[in-house]
Amino acid sequence: MAQLPPITISTLDLARLEALLDKQPDSEAVRRLEDELERANVVAPQDMPANIVTMNSVIRFSMARDDETFTKTLCFPRDMDGSKDKISVLAPIGSALLGLAVGQTIEWPGPNGKTLKVTIADVEYQPERAGDYQS
């Protein structure tokens, strides 16, 4: 895999994600997300750049294996309701999206040993940009 791009997360997302991970059984997905949190640049929510993927952001992204663009909300597992427009932060693609900026690409281990190559096209909605720190 290529070198991982820098990522940025908020202190609020960090606290919520660490609490979530404390309750999860050990798994590869949990370890990968823990590794991402460990390497992240952490900033106060009000200092979050507007082009960064945070929890509950609506993101438009593409995957290298096809020409399709996806629009999804990155959410906590508790908020998954079967909707096709949501993706859990514990899903391989979810943990890959967290903290990336518009224009960044990441290669990330996906299901069945395949590598996912994801590029962020836009952050259509970001709670921090909207002043919503409760999401």
C-alpha positions in Angstrom: 0.0 0.0 0.0 1.0 3.6 -0.6 1.9 5.9 2.2 -1.1 7.1 4.1 -2.1 10.8 3.6 -2.3 13.1 6.7 -5.7 13.2 8.4 -7.4 15.6 10.8 -10.1 14.9 13.4 -11.8 16.9 16.1 -11.3 16.5 19.8 -15.1 15.8 20.0 -14.9 13.0 17.3 -11.8 11.6 19.0 -13.6 11.3 22.4 -16.7 9.8 20.8 -14.8 7.3 18.7 -12.6 6.2 21.6 -15.7 5.6 23.7 -17.2 3.6 20.9 -14.0 1.5 20.4 -13.8 0.8 24.1 -17.1 -1.1 23.8 -16.2 -3.1 20.6 -14.8 -6.6 20.5 -11.3 -6.8 19.1 -11.3 -7.0 15.3 -9.2 -5.9 12.3 -11.7 -3.0 11.7 -11.3 -1.8 15.3 -7.5 -2.0 15.1 -7.4 0.0 11.9 -9.6 2.7 13.2 -7.5 2.9 16.4 -4.4 3.2 14.2 -6.0 6.1 12.3 -6.9 7.9 15.5 -3.4 7.5 16.8 -1.8 9.1 13.7 -4.4 11.9 13.3 -3.8 15.6 13.7 -6.4 16.5 16.4 -8.0 20.0 16.5 -10.8 21.7 18.4 -14.2 21.4 16.5 -14.4 25.1 15.9 -10.9 25.0 14.3 -11.8 22.2 11.9 -11.0 23.1 8.3 -14.2 23.1 6.2 -12.9 20.6 3.6 -12.2 17.7 6.1 -14.4 14.6 6.5 -15.7 14.4 10.1 -18.2 12.2 11.7 -21.7 12.9 10.3 -20.3 14.6 7.3 -22.0 14.1 3.9 -19.2 13.2 1.5 -18.9 12.7 -2.2 -16.1 10.3 -3.1 -15.0 8.0 -5.9 -13.3 4.7 -5.9 -10.6 3.8 -8.4 -12.1 0.5 -9.5 -15.0 2.1 -11.1 -16.1 5.5 -12.4 -19.0 5.8 -10.0 -19.2 8.7 -7.5 -20.9 8.0 -4.2 -22.5 10.4 -1.7 -22.7 9.0 1.8 -23.0 10.2 5.4 -20.2 8.9 7.6 -21.9 7.8 10.8 -21.6 5.9 14.1 -22.8 2.3 14.0 -25.8 3.3 16.3 -27.0 5.6 13.5 -27.0 2.9 10.8 -30.6 2.3 9.8 -30.3 0.3 6.6 -30.2 3.4 4.5 -28.0 3.2 1.4 -26.8 6.7 1.9 -25.0 6.0 5.2 -21.7 4.3 5.9 -20.4 3.2 9.3 -17.0 4.5 10.5 -16.4 0.8 11.4 -16.8 -0.3 7.8 -13.5 -0.5 5.9 -14.4 2.4 3.6 -15.8 4.4 6.6 -12.6 4.4 8.6 -10.7 5.2 5.4 -12.8 8.4 4.8 -12.4 9.8 8.3 -10.2 12.8 8.5 -9.4 13.1 4.8 -9.5 16.5 3.0 -11.1 17.2 -0.4 -8.8 16.1 -3.1 -6.9 13.5 -1.0 -6.7 9.8 -2.0 -6.1 6.9 0.3 -5.4 3.2 -0.4 -7.1 1.1 2.3 -7.5 -2.6 2.9 -11.0 -3.6 1.8 -13.0 -6.8 2.1 -11.6 -10.0 0.6 -8.1 -8.7 0.8 -8.7 -6.2 -2.0 -7.2 -2.7 -1.7 -9.7 0.2 -2.0 -8.5 3.4 -3.5 -10.7 6.3 -2.5 -10.6 10.0 -3.5 -12.6 12.7 -1.7 -14.4 14.9 -4.2 -16.4 17.1 -1.9 -17.6 17.5 1.7 -21.2 18.6 1.0 -22.1 19.0 4.7 -19.8 19.1 7.7 -21.3 19.5 11.2 -18.4 21.6 12.4 -18.8 24.0 9.5 -22.5 24.3 10.3 -21.8 24.9 14.0 -23.5 21.6 15.0 -21.4 20.1 17.7 -24.2 17.7 19.0 -24.2 15.3 16.1 
